[in-house]
Amino acid sequence: MSADLVQAAIAAMAKAYAPYSKFPVGAAVRGASGAVYAGCNVENAAYPQGCCAETSAISALVLGGETRLVEVAVAGPGDHLVTPCGGCRQRLREFAADAVKVHICGPEGLRRTVALGDLLPLSFGPQHLGGEGG
């Protein structure tokens, strides 16, 4: 387990802007360089114009000059596992191989770890279009 990544996701969850759903989510991704990039969900009154935590973290990764991620953590509230939504699974796949570990967390810490390929089986990735994705 990568404690720094999990803690970054939990800290990002605490900063989420979720006045409508009251469902804060935080995410953190580790770039190929080892740097950690975090993001939170940001809602908008003109729903669905907000953005997911994973999207925010990926944007920070790209802004940081990276295009590959090697690990992910997602943190959400409640008793159930909070996994990336379908759209975010595809967004993660753009920058990560199927084997990349996704740590699913609650406010208390790690709950479960799965491979991205298990969340998005038979995925469509950059390699389908001649890109460098894995």
C-alpha positions in Angstrom: 0.0 0.0 0.0 1.2 3.5 -0.7 0.3 5.5 2.4 1.3 8.9 0.9 -1.1 8.3 -2.1 -4.0 7.2 0.2 -3.4 10.2 2.5 -3.4 12.6 -0.4 -6.7 11.2 -1.6 -8.3 11.5 1.8 -6.9 15.1 2.2 -8.3 16.0 -1.2 -11.7 14.6 -0.2 -11.8 17.0 2.7 -11.5 19.9 0.2 -14.2 18.8 -2.2 -16.8 21.3 -3.3 -20.0 19.2 -3.1 -22.8 21.4 -1.9 -25.5 19.6 -4.0 -24.7 15.9 -3.6 -23.1 16.3 -0.2 -20.8 13.5 -1.5 -17.1 14.6 -1.3 -14.6 12.5 -3.3 -10.8 12.9 -3.4 -8.4 11.2 -5.7 -4.6 11.0 -6.1 -2.5 9.6 -8.9 1.2 8.8 -8.9 3.0 9.8 -12.0 5.7 7.8 -13.6 8.2 10.2 -12.0 6.9 9.2 -8.5 5.2 12.6 -7.9 1.7 12.6 -6.4 -1.1 14.7 -7.9 -4.4 15.1 -6.1 -7.8 16.3 -7.0 -11.3 16.6 -5.6 -14.8 16.7 -7.1 -16.1 20.2 -7.9 -19.9 20.4 -8.4 -21.8 23.1 -10.3 -25.4 24.3 -10.0 -25.6 23.7 -13.8 -25.4 19.9 -13.2 -23.6 18.0 -14.7 -21.0 20.7 -15.4 -18.8 19.8 -12.4 -15.9 17.5 -12.5 -14.9 14.3 -10.8 -12.0 14.0 -8.4 -10.1 11.6 -10.7 -10.5 14.1 -13.6 -9.0 16.9 -11.3 -6.1 14.7 -10.3 -5.4 13.7 -14.0 -5.5 17.4 -14.9 -2.9 18.1 -12.2 -0.7 15.2 -13.6 -0.8 16.7 -17.1 -0.2 20.2 -15.8 2.8 18.7 -13.9 4.2 17.6 -17.3 3.4 13.9 -17.0 1.3 11.7 -19.2 1.6 8.3 -17.5 0.3 7.3 -14.1 1.4 4.3 -12.2 -1.0 4.2 -9.2 -4.3 5.6 -8.1 -6.2 6.2 -4.9 -9.8 7.2 -4.6 -11.5 8.2 -1.3 -15.1 8.7 -0.6 -17.5 8.8 2.4 -19.9 6.2 3.7 -19.8 2.5 4.3 -19.7 1.3 0.7 -16.7 1.1 -1.7 -16.4 4.4 -3.7 -14.9 3.4 -7.0 -14.3 5.6 -10.0 -17.4 6.2 -12.2 -17.4 4.7 -15.7 -16.2 8.0 -17.3 -13.3 8.3 -14.9 -12.3 4.7 -15.4 -11.9 5.5 -19.1 -10.1 8.7 -18.3 -7.7 6.8 -16.0 -7.2 4.2 -18.8 -6.0 7.0 -21.1 -2.9 7.5 -18.9 -2.6 4.0 -17.3 -2.1 0.4 -18.1 -4.6 -2.3 -17.1 -2.3 -3.5 -14.3 -2.2 -0.2 -12.5 -3.4 -0.5 -8.9 -6.4 1.5 -7.8 -6.7 1.9 -4.0 -10.2 2.3 -2.9 -10.4 4.3 0.4 -12.8 5.6 3.0 -12.1 8.4 5.5 -10.3 5.8 7.7 -7.9 4.7 5.0 -7.5 1.8 2.5 -10.4 -0.5 2.0 -9.5 -2.5 -1.0 -7.0 -2.5 -4.0 -7.9 -3.7 -7.5 -6.3 -3.4 -10.9 -7.7 -0.8 -13.3 -8.3 -3.7 -15.8 -10.6 -5.3 -13.3 -12.6 -2.0 -13.1 -12.7 -1.6 -16.9 -12.3 -5.0 -18.5 -11.6 -5.2 -22.3 -10.9 -1.4 -22.3 -10.3 0.8 -25.2 -7.0 2.6 -24.8 -4.6 4.8 -26.7 -2.9 1.8 -28.3 -6.1 1.2 -30.3 -5.5 4.5 -32.1 -1.7 4.0 -32.5 -0.9 5.9 -29.2 1.6 4.8 -26.7 -0.8 3.6 -24.0 -0.4 0.2 -22.4 
